[in-house]
């Protein structure tokens, strides 16, 4: 049986990789992928804590499934916005988004 700490280490690594990617990348798609990494690390935590703290109940799994559904909807909306930005200014770099204010 795998110990809880191993899952938490993987989840922590995913969380910090997502945070690092969000703050260092200037491409909207890379930032979206970083947000998805953060959300996936939260889903891992839900499932792990449910498995080890309440092994006969499924609340953590249901929270994780709900979070995956919200994450999918958020990704669909974000990609639609990114496509519209690309159609207008032909670039998806964050520094060029000031052109849309004019």
Buried (B, 14 or more C-beta within 10 A) or exposed (E): EEEEEEBBEEBBEBBEBBBEBBEEBEEBEBBBBBBBBBBBBBBBBBBBBBBEEEEEEEEBBEBBBEBBEEBEEBBEEBEEEBEEBEEEBEBBEEEEBEEEEE
